[in-house]
Amino acid sequence: MKPSNDDDSHVRLDKWLWASRWYKTRALAAEACNRNQVWLQGGPAKPSREPHVGDLLELRHERGRFTIEVLHLSKQRQSASVAQTLWRETPESLLAREQAADLRRLGPEPEHDRHGRPTKHDRRQLDRLRGHGEP
């Protein structure tokens, strides 16, 4: 199944982002544009801008940062498999996201930075260091 072609040569960016299933609603897509989370061809994009086939979009999304190329235009929201044919992520974007995931995975455990009341185990270690309690 191909994306619909009935007068899809002019489509608003927020509508395309919604149709390509990057955002659940057009309102969320427009809000992301207004917050400068969507960049078209290297500059911040307003919701009313018209993407063209071959344009590069940079998205700061809840799932990470994506650089995608527009492959097809569509005004209608269709199945996820059809929506994925509307765009393609650049190899540089894939590599950057994989490196960021590796850094998060190899980073320090959040538990090591914990502050607050010591646990019973922590208290006993402190007592041993101070020379109190069991050896």
N, CA and C atoms as an extended XYZ file, in Angstrom:
405
Properties=species:S:1:pos:R:3:atomname:S:1:resname:S:1:resid:I:1 pbc="F F F"
N         0.838       -1.170        0.000 N   MET     1
C         0.000        0.000        0.000 CA  MET     1
C         0.890        1.242        0.000 C   MET     1
N         0.626        2.166       -0.885 N   LYS     2
C         1.421        3.383       -1.002 CA  LYS     2
C         0.684        4.538       -0.342 C   LYS     2
N         1.453        5.581        0.054 N   PRO     3
C         0.802        6.773        0.587 CA  PRO     3
C        -0.128        7.385       -0.442 C   PRO     3
N        -1.175        8.022        0.039 N   SER     4
C        -2.150        8.599       -0.889 CA  SER     4
C        -1.533        9.748       -1.668 C   SER     4
N        -1.969        9.926       -2.906 N   ASN     5
C        -1.403       10.950       -3.774 CA  ASN     5
C        -2.416       12.004       -4.186 C   ASN     5
N        -3.602       12.023       -3.609 N   ASP     6
C        -4.604       12.987       -4.040 CA  ASP     6
C        -4.309       14.360       -3.434 C   ASP     6
N        -3.658       15.199       -4.266 N   ASP     7
C        -3.297       16.569       -3.909 CA  ASP     7
C        -2.435       16.633       -2.645 C   ASP     7
N        -1.434       15.768       -2.562 N   ASP     8
C        -0.513       15.797       -1.438 CA  ASP     8
C         0.748       16.593       -1.748 C   ASP     8
N         0.729       17.382       -2.829 N   SER     9
C         1.910       18.169       -3.147 CA  SER     9
C         2.078       19.343       -2.193 C   SER     9
N         0.987       19.801       -1.582 N   HIS    10
C         1.042       20.882       -0.600 CA  HIS    10
C         0.448       20.365        0.702 C   HIS    10
N         1.297       20.157        1.675 N   VAL    11
C         0.837       19.663        2.969 CA  VAL    11
C         1.578       20.435        4.063 C   VAL    11
N         0.862       20.780        5.098 N   ARG    12
C         1.474       21.494        6.227 CA  ARG    12
C         2.400       20.545        6.989 C   ARG    12
N         3.434       21.099        7.593 N   LEU    13
C         4.398       20.289        8.323 CA  LEU    13
C         3.746       19.578        9.508 C   LEU    13
N         2.900       20.283       10.264 N   ASP    14
C         2.276       19.632       11.418 CA  ASP    14
C         1.374       18.480       10.977 C   ASP    14
N         0.715       18.637        9.828 N   LYS    15
C        -0.142       17.569        9.313 CA  LYS    15
C         0.700       16.383        8.842 C   LYS    15
N         1.847       16.655        8.214 N   TRP    16
C         2.720       15.578        7.769 CA  TRP    16
C         3.304       14.826        8.956 C   TRP    16
N         3.719       15.557       10.005 N   LEU    17
C         4.259       14.898       11.198 CA  LEU    17
C         3.210       14.003       11.857 C   LEU    17
N         1.971       14.458       11.843 N   TRP    18
C         0.871       13.665       12.385 CA  TRP    18
C         0.610       12.445       11.493 C   TRP    18
N         0.581       12.650       10.169 N   ALA    19
C         0.304       11.554        9.239 CA  ALA    19
C         1.419       10.513        9.256 C   ALA    19
N         2.650       10.940        9.496 N   SER    20
C         3.772       10.003        9.517 CA  SER    20
C         3.964        9.390       10.902 C   SER    20
N         3.039        9.677       11.804 N   ARG    21
C         2.961        9.071       13.135 CA  ARG    21
C         4.120        9.423       14.055 C   ARG    21
N         4.672       10.621       13.880 N   TRP    22
C         5.668       11.087       14.837 CA  TRP    22
C         4.986       11.635       16.086 C   TRP    22
N         3.778       12.155       15.922 N   TYR    23
C         3.001       12.705       17.033 CA  TYR    23
C         1.583       12.167       16.967 C   TYR    23
N         0.961       12.004       18.131 N   LYS    24
C        -0.379       11.427       18.190 CA  LYS    24
C        -1.448       12.360       17.650 C   LYS    24
N        -1.251       13.668       17.819 N   THR    25
C        -2.240       14.626       17.338 CA  THR    25
C        -1.534       15.738       16.575 C   THR    25
N        -2.302       16.439       15.760 N   ARG    26
C        -1.747       17.597       15.054 CA  ARG    26
C        -1.386       18.700       16.032 C   ARG    26
N        -2.155       18.812       17.098 N   ALA    27
C        -1.872       19.841       18.104 CA  ALA    27
C        -0.500       19.601       18.740 C   ALA    27
N        -0.166       18.356       19.032 N   LEU    28
C         1.151       18.049       19.602 CA  LEU    28
C         2.264       18.328       18.592 C   LEU    28
N         1.998       18.040       17.322 N   ALA    29
C         2.983       18.325       16.282 CA  ALA    29
C         3.202       19.830       16.144 C   ALA    29
N         2.128       20.597       16.167 N   ALA    30
C         2.244       22.060       16.076 CA  ALA    30
C         2.958       22.624       17.301 C   ALA    30
N         2.667       22.072       18.464 N   GLU    31
C         3.325       22.535       19.692 CA  GLU    31
C         4.823       22.251       19.642 C   GLU    31
N         5.215       21.092       19.124 N   ALA    32
C         6.633       20.764       18.985 CA  ALA    32
C         7.318       21.747       18.037 C   ALA    32
N         6.644       22.106       16.961 N   CYS    33
C         7.199       23.096       16.025 CA  CYS    33
C         7.370       24.446       16.714 C   CYS    33
N         6.363       24.854       17.471 N   ASN    34
C         6.418       26.145       18.151 CA  ASN    34
C         7.484       26.179       19.238 C   ASN    34
N         7.845       25.033       19.774 N   ARG    35
C         8.890       24.954       20.804 CA  ARG    35
C        10.279       24.746       20.207 C   ARG    35
N        10.405       24.892       18.908 N   ASN    36
C        11.675       24.712       18.189 CA  ASN    36
C        12.241       23.309       18.357 C   ASN    36
N        11.381       22.304       18.453 N   GLN    37
C        11.822       20.918       18.531 CA  GLN    37
C        11.843       20.278       17.148 C   GLN    37
N        11.378       21.001       16.139 N   VAL    38
C        11.384       20.513       14.759 CA  VAL    38
C        12.123       21.541       13.906 C   VAL    38
N        13.153       21.070       13.220 N   TRP    39
C        13.926       21.937       12.330 CA  TRP    39
C        13.828       21.383       10.921 C   TRP    39
N        13.575       22.261        9.968 N   LEU    40
C        13.451       21.889        8.565 CA  LEU    40
C        14.574       22.549        7.787 C   LEU    40
N        15.367       21.752        7.114 N   GLN    41
C        16.488       22.255        6.315 CA  GLN    41
C        17.425       23.147        7.124 C   GLN    41
N        17.695       22.787        8.372 N   GLY    42
C        18.666       23.510        9.187 CA  GLY    42
C        18.137       24.714        9.933 C   GLY    42
N        16.851       25.005        9.854 N   GLY    43
C        16.285       26.140       10.569 CA  GLY    43
C        14.998       25.747       11.280 C   GLY    43
N        14.625       26.494       12.314 N   PRO    44
C        13.390       26.154       13.029 CA  PRO    44
C        12.186       26.234       12.088 C   PRO    44
N        11.275       25.302       12.261 N   ALA    45
C        10.136       25.200       11.342 CA  ALA    45
C         8.844       25.560       12.041 C   ALA    45
N         8.044       26.365       11.373 N   LYS    46
C         6.703       26.670       11.863 CA  LYS    46
C         5.767       25.562       11.403 C   LYS    46
N         4.650       25.366       12.105 N   PRO    47
C         3.719       24.301       11.719 CA  PRO    47
C         3.165       24.442       10.309 C   PRO    47
N         3.105       25.672        9.788 N   SER    48
C         2.497       25.893        8.474 CA  SER    48
C         3.479       25.702        7.317 C   SER    48
N         4.769       25.496        7.610 N   ARG    49
C         5.739       25.284        6.526 CA  ARG    49
C         5.376       24.040        5.744 C   ARG    49
N         5.740       24.028        4.486 N   GLU    50
C         5.444       22.878        3.630 CA  GLU    50
C         6.722       22.087        3.382 C   GLU    50
N         6.775       20.847        3.879 N   PRO    51
C         7.943       20.024        3.554 CA  PRO    51
C         7.861       19.547        2.116 C   PRO    51
N         9.011       19.259        1.534 N   HIS    52
C         9.083       18.743        0.174 CA  HIS    52
C         9.868       17.438        0.206 C   HIS    52
N         9.653       16.609       -0.786 N   VAL    53
C        10.385       15.349       -0.884 CA  VAL    53
C        11.875       15.661       -0.960 C   VAL    53
N        12.656       15.002       -0.123 N   GLY    54
C        14.098       15.217       -0.085 CA  GLY    54
C        14.543       16.152        1.026 C   GLY    54
N        13.616       16.848        1.673 N   ASP    55
C        13.977       17.746        2.772 CA  ASP    55
C        14.457       16.946        3.975 C   ASP    55
N        15.358       17.563        4.757 N   LEU    56
C        15.834       16.951        5.990 CA  LEU    56
C        15.144       17.602        7.183 C   LEU    56
N        14.625       16.784        8.058 N   LEU    57
C        13.978       17.242        9.286 CA  LEU    57
C        14.793       16.773       10.475 C   LEU    57
N        14.992       17.663       11.434 N   GLU    58
C        15.623       17.290       12.696 CA  GLU    58
C        14.546       17.371       13.773 C   GLU    58
N        14.339       16.252       14.459 N   LEU    59
C        13.294       16.175       15.474 CA  LEU    59
C        13.909       15.890       16.832 C   LEU    59
N        13.577       16.723       17.819 N   ARG    60
C        13.884       16.390       19.210 CA  ARG    60
C        12.607       15.802       19.764 C   ARG    60
N        12.604       14.498       19.900 N   HIS    61
C        11.407       13.759       20.268 CA  HIS    61
C        11.630       13.122       21.622 C   HIS    61
N        10.550       12.683       22.263 N   GLU    62
C        10.688       12.029       23.563 CA  GLU    62
C        11.532       10.759       23.470 C   GLU    62
N        11.614       10.176       22.297 N   ARG    63
C        12.411        8.966       22.102 CA  ARG    63
C        13.852        9.267       21.710 C   ARG    63
N        14.221       10.523       21.564 N   GLY    64
C        15.583       10.897       21.207 CA  GLY    64
C        15.607       11.939       20.108 C   GLY    64
N        16.801       12.150       19.564 N   ARG    65
C        16.981       13.088       18.451 CA  ARG    65
C        17.064       12.298       17.160 C   ARG    65
N        16.316       12.749       16.182 N   PHE    66
C        16.252       12.064       14.901 CA  PHE    66
C        16.525       13.061       13.789 C   PHE    66
N        17.265       12.634       12.786 N   THR    67
C        17.402       13.370       11.533 CA  THR    67
C        16.820       12.467       10.462 C   THR    67
N        15.748       12.948        9.831 N   ILE    68
C        15.042       12.113        8.861 CA  ILE    68
C        14.934       12.843        7.538 C   ILE    68
N        14.791       12.060        6.475 N   GLU    69
C        14.597       12.595        5.132 CA  GLU    69
C        13.160       12.312        4.722 C   GLU    69
N        12.506       13.312        4.172 N   VAL    70
C        11.128       13.161        3.700 CA  VAL    70
C        11.157       12.419        2.364 C   VAL    70
N        10.469       11.268        2.304 N   LEU    71
C        10.429       10.469        1.079 CA  LEU    71
C         9.126       10.660        0.310 C   LEU    71
N         8.005       10.781        1.024 N   HIS    72
C         6.691       10.962        0.411 CA  HIS    72
C         5.899       11.951        1.259 C   HIS    72
N         4.913       12.559        0.640 N   LEU    73
C         4.021       13.471        1.351 CA  LEU    73
C         2.643       12.826        1.470 C   LEU    73
N         1.996       13.060        2.600 N   SER    74
C         0.657       12.522        2.802 CA  SER    74
C        -0.083       13.397        3.806 C   SER    74
N        -1.373       13.598        3.547 N   LYS    75
C        -2.222       14.352        4.472 CA  LYS    75
C        -3.042       13.432        5.355 C   LYS    75
N        -3.104       12.160        4.981 N   GLN    76
C        -3.945       11.215        5.711 CA  GLN    76
C        -3.101       10.353        6.625 C   GLN    76
N        -3.610       10.117        7.817 N   ARG    77
C        -2.957        9.217        8.754 CA  ARG    77
C        -3.390        7.798        8.418 C   ARG    77
N        -2.399        6.963        8.119 N   GLN    78
C        -2.689        5.591        7.727 CA  GLN    78
C        -1.981        4.640        8.682 C   GLN    78
N        -1.921        3.381        8.331 N   SER    79
C        -1.321        2.389        9.214 CA  SER    79
C         0.158        2.711        9.450 C   SER    79
N         0.702        2.146       10.503 N   ALA    80
C         2.092        2.414       10.868 CA  ALA    80
C         3.047        1.946        9.777 C   ALA    80
N         2.742        0.835        9.136 N   SER    81
C         3.635        0.340        8.080 CA  SER    81
C         3.671        1.301        6.887 C   SER    81
N         2.543        1.910        6.567 N   VAL    82
C         2.508        2.894        5.486 CA  VAL    82
C         3.188        4.187        5.932 C   VAL    82
N         2.974        4.580        7.182 N   ALA    83
C         3.577        5.813        7.692 CA  ALA    83
C         5.101        5.738        7.670 C   ALA    83
N         5.660        4.568        7.897 N   GLN    84
C         7.121        4.421        7.889 CA  GLN    84
C         7.712        4.562        6.491 C   GLN    84
N         6.899        4.477        5.465 N   THR    85
C         7.406        4.669        4.102 CA  THR    85
C         7.491        6.151        3.732 C   THR    85
N         6.972        7.023        4.583 N   LEU    86
C         6.988        8.462        4.301 CA  LEU    86
C         8.341        9.094        4.592 C   LEU    86
N         9.173        8.441        5.403 N   TRP    87
C        10.441        9.029        5.813 CA  TRP    87
C        11.499        7.940        5.959 C   TRP    87
N        12.773        8.406        6.037 N   ARG    88
C        13.902        7.504        6.270 CA  ARG    88
C        14.883        8.229        7.185 C   ARG    88
N        15.340        7.533        8.204 N   GLU    89
C        16.329        8.128        9.118 CA  GLU    89
C        17.713        8.061        8.479 C   GLU    89
N        18.489        9.122        8.638 N   THR    90
C        19.825        9.166        8.045 CA  THR    90
C        20.766        8.246        8.827 C   THR    90
N        21.787        7.702        8.156 N   PRO    91
C        22.743        6.821        8.854 CA  PRO    91
C        23.468        7.534       10.000 C   PRO    91
N        23.749        8.830        9.833 N   GLU    92
C        24.421        9.584       10.890 CA  GLU    92
C        23.551        9.659       12.138 C   GLU    92
N        22.246        9.836       11.937 N   SER    93
C        21.314        9.901       13.047 CA  SER    93
C        21.240        8.567       13.777 C   SER    93
N        21.190        7.472       13.018 N   LEU    94
C        21.178        6.140       13.633 CA  LEU    94
C        22.424        5.911       14.476 C   LEU    94
N        23.587        6.267       13.936 N   LEU    95
C        24.843        6.082       14.642 CA  LEU    95
C        24.891        6.928       15.909 C   LEU    95
N        24.461        8.177       15.823 N   ALA    96
C        24.478        9.061       16.985 CA  ALA    96
C        23.548        8.538       18.087 C   ALA    96
N        22.375        8.029       17.699 N   ARG    97
C        21.451        7.494       18.706 CA  ARG    97
C        22.015        6.235       19.358 C   ARG    97
N        22.688        5.370       18.576 N   GLU    98
C        23.301        4.172       19.137 CA  GLU    98
C        24.428        4.539       20.104 C   GLU    98
N        25.243        5.543       19.759 N   GLN    99
C        26.315        5.982       20.647 CA  GLN    99
C        25.753        6.574       21.937 C   GLN    99
N        24.682        7.349       21.830 N   ALA   100
C        24.059        7.919       23.025 CA  ALA   100
C        23.502        6.819       23.925 C   ALA   100
N        22.927        5.782       23.321 N   ALA   101
C        22.406        4.659       24.106 CA  ALA   101
C        23.546        3.924       24.801 C   ALA   101
N        24.677        3.746       24.115 N   ASP   102
C        25.835        3.100       24.731 CA  ASP   102
C        26.348        3.912       25.914 C   ASP   102
N        26.419        5.233       25.755 N   LEU   103
C        26.879        6.086       26.857 CA  LEU   103
C        25.946        5.994       28.054 C   LEU   103
N        24.644        5.949       27.798 N   ARG   104
C        23.694        5.812       28.910 CA  ARG   104
C        23.852        4.464       29.589 C   ARG   104
N        24.067        3.434       28.788 N   ARG   105
C        24.191        2.088       29.337 CA  ARG   105
C        25.481        1.943       30.148 C   ARG   105
N        26.573        2.568       29.691 N   LEU   106
C        27.862        2.444       30.358 CA  LEU   106
C        28.077        3.495       31.436 C   LEU   106
N        27.147        4.427       31.575 N   GLY   107
C        27.279        5.500       32.551 CA  GLY   107
C        27.151        4.987       33.973 C   GLY   107
N        27.418        5.850       34.945 N   PRO   108
C        27.346        5.427       36.342 CA  PRO   108
C        25.907        5.108       36.754 C   PRO   108
N        25.810        4.198       37.686 N   GLU   109
C        24.504        3.837       38.225 CA  GLU   109
C        23.939        5.011       39.013 C   GLU   109
N        22.679        5.319       38.846 N   PRO   110
C        22.093        6.419       39.617 CA  PRO   110
C        22.152        6.165       41.119 C   PRO   110
N        22.177        4.910       41.522 N   GLU   111
C        22.197        4.565       42.941 CA  GLU   111
C        23.488        5.037       43.611 C   GLU   111
N        24.585        5.154       42.842 N   HIS   112
C        25.855        5.570       43.414 CA  HIS   112
C        25.830        7.029       43.849 C   HIS   112
N        24.974        7.819       43.263 N   ASP   113
C        24.902        9.237       43.587 CA  ASP   113
C        23.833        9.524       44.631 C   ASP   113
N        23.310        8.495       45.239 N   ARG   114
C        22.218        8.672       46.187 CA  ARG   114
C        22.701        9.407       47.435 C   ARG   114
N        21.906       10.339       47.868 N   HIS   115
C        22.188       11.078       49.093 CA  HIS   115
C        20.992       10.921       50.007 C   HIS   115
N        21.212       11.215       51.253 N   GLY   116
C        20.106       11.125       52.191 CA  GLY   116
C        20.492       10.260       53.371 C   GLY   116
N        19.526        9.757       54.008 N   ARG   117
C        19.733        8.960       55.207 CA  ARG   117
C        20.445        7.656       54.852 C   ARG   117
N        21.523        7.315       55.615 N   PRO   118
C        22.228        6.068       55.313 CA  PRO   118
C        21.395        4.849       55.711 C   PRO   118
N        21.621        3.768       54.991 N   THR   119
C        20.947        2.527       55.325 CA  THR   119
C        21.656        1.882       56.516 C   THR   119
N        21.100        0.782       57.004 N   LYS   120
C        21.718        0.080       58.125 CA  LYS   120
C        23.111       -0.407       57.733 C   LYS   120
N        23.254       -0.882       56.517 N   HIS   121
C        24.557       -1.347       56.023 CA  HIS   121
C        25.555       -0.193       55.992 C   HIS   121
N        25.124        0.969       55.491 N   ASP   122
C        25.994        2.151       55.446 CA  ASP   122
C        26.412        2.564       56.856 C   ASP   122
N        25.477        2.542       57.793 N   ARG   123
C        25.780        2.946       59.171 CA  ARG   123
C        26.817        2.016       59.786 C   ARG   123
N        26.680        0.726       59.545 N   ARG   124
C        27.641       -0.227       60.109 CA  ARG   124
C        29.028       -0.033       59.506 C   ARG   124
N        29.102        0.263       58.217 N   GLN   125
C        30.401        0.548       57.605 CA  GLN   125
C        31.029        1.798       58.213 C   GLN   125
N        30.226        2.827       58.442 N   LEU   126
C        30.737        4.048       59.078 CA  LEU   126
C        31.234        3.757       60.492 C   LEU   126
N        30.486        2.948       61.227 N   ASP   127
C        30.905        2.590       62.583 CA  ASP   127
C        32.246        1.860       62.571 C   ASP   127
N        32.430        0.951       61.625 N   ARG   128
C        33.706        0.226       61.522 CA  ARG   128
C        34.850        1.181       61.198 C   ARG   128
N        34.595        2.142       60.310 N   LEU   129
C        35.636        3.119       59.966 CA  LEU   129
C        36.021        3.986       61.167 C   LEU   129
N        35.062        4.296       62.003 N   ARG   130
C        35.311        5.143       63.180 CA  ARG   130
C        35.868        4.354       64.352 C   ARG   130
N        35.906        3.037       64.205 N   GLY   131
C        36.439        2.221       65.281 CA  GLY   131
C        35.420        1.787       66.295 C   GLY   131
N        34.148        1.950       66.018 N   HIS   132
C        33.064        1.525       66.908 CA  HIS   132
C        32.472        0.227       66.386 C   HIS   132
N        31.786       -0.449       67.203 N   GLY   133
C        31.045       -1.618       66.755 CA  GLY   133
C        31.918       -2.823       66.507 C   GLY   133
N        31.401       -3.776       65.743 N   GLU   134
C        32.078       -5.046       65.478 CA  GLU   134
C        33.262       -4.834       64.542 C   GLU   134
N        34.335       -5.612       64.711 N   PRO   135
C        35.509       -5.497       63.844 CA  PRO   135
C        35.296       -6.074       62.479 C   PRO   135
